[in-house]
Amino acid sequence: MIEIVDIEPSQSIEEAVTDWSLIEVHEVATAAKSAARSFARDYEGAVEAGDMEQELLIEFASRSSMVHEVLATMEKPIGVLTFRGYRLLRDKFKTQATHLRKNRSYEAELAKFNPAVD
């Protein structure tokens, strides 16, 4: 039986294989949390750290060959994965987060023009 795998044009065949066991690796989880917090801080109000952490764990699992290479060859894999993870989040969500930051809620605008009287 042949299994058909959808591959994005920018992916290699190795990257098309998802390794979910990576999300349990301490270095990977730590790097994902750190990169997600940094990205959420940079785009405060537009994205949430927990959501970005989940997205990044999915990205790391999807790019298992890159993660395995970093874990095997780098002296400080957490730092390298944090840097690469931030870049992955930026590439995927920067445009959307930038547009969301420009939008303000109705309540915030109303409060700005009609301050509460004490």
C-alpha positions in Angstrom: 0.0 0.0 0.0 1.3 3.4 -0.9 0.9 6.3 1.5 0.6 9.7 -0.1 2.1 12.6 1.8 1.3 16.3 1.0 4.6 18.2 0.9 4.7 22.0 0.8 7.1 23.4 -2.0 9.5 24.6 0.7 9.7 21.3 2.5 11.9 18.4 1.9 10.7 14.8 2.2 12.3 14.5 5.7 10.3 17.5 6.9 7.1 16.0 5.7 7.4 13.3 8.3 6.1 14.4 11.7 7.8 13.2 14.8 5.4 13.9 17.7 7.8 12.4 20.3 9.9 15.6 20.0 7.4 17.6 21.9 8.2 15.6 25.0 12.0 16.4 24.8 13.0 18.9 27.5 15.1 21.0 25.2 12.4 21.3 22.6 9.7 22.1 25.1 11.8 24.7 26.8 12.8 26.4 23.5 9.2 26.4 22.3 8.0 28.1 25.5 10.8 30.7 25.4 10.3 31.6 21.7 6.6 31.7 22.1 6.8 34.1 25.1 9.2 36.4 23.2 7.0 36.5 20.2 3.9 37.1 22.3 5.7 39.9 24.1 6.7 41.5 20.8 3.1 41.3 19.5 1.3 41.8 22.7 -2.4 42.0 22.3 -2.4 40.2 19.0 -1.2 36.8 19.9 -1.1 34.7 23.1 2.0 32.8 24.3 0.1 29.6 24.9 -1.2 29.5 21.4 2.2 30.3 19.9 3.8 27.6 22.0 1.4 25.0 20.6 1.9 26.2 17.1 5.7 26.1 17.5 5.6 22.6 18.9 3.7 21.5 15.8 6.3 23.2 13.7 9.1 21.5 15.5 7.4 18.1 15.2 6.9 18.8 11.5 10.6 19.7 11.0 11.9 16.7 12.9 15.1 16.4 10.8 16.1 19.9 11.7 15.3 19.5 15.4 17.2 16.1 15.6 20.2 17.7 13.9 20.2 20.6 16.3 19.9 18.3 19.3 22.7 16.1 18.1 25.2 18.6 16.9 24.8 21.9 18.8 26.5 22.7 22.1 23.5 24.7 23.3 20.4 23.3 21.5 17.9 25.3 23.6 19.3 28.6 22.4 19.5 27.5 18.8 15.9 26.1 18.8 14.6 29.2 20.5 16.2 31.4 17.8 14.9 29.2 15.0 11.5 28.8 16.7 11.1 32.6 16.9 11.9 32.9 13.2 9.4 30.2 12.4 6.7 32.0 14.3 7.6 35.3 12.8 7.5 33.9 9.3 4.1 32.3 9.9 2.3 34.9 12.0 4.0 38.3 11.6 1.6 39.7 9.0 -1.5 38.6 10.8 -0.2 39.8 14.2 0.7 43.2 12.7 -2.8 43.7 11.3 -4.4 42.5 14.5 -2.4 45.1 16.5 -3.8 47.9 14.3 -7.4 46.9 15.2 -8.8 48.2 18.5 -11.9 47.0 20.2 -15.0 49.0 20.3 -14.9 49.2 24.1 -11.4 50.6 24.1 -12.3 53.3 21.6 -15.4 54.1 23.5 -13.5 54.5 26.7 -11.0 56.8 25.1 -13.6 59.3 23.9 -16.1 58.9 26.8 -14.1 58.6 30.1 -16.0 57.4 33.1 -17.1 60.2 35.4 -16.3 59.6 39.0 
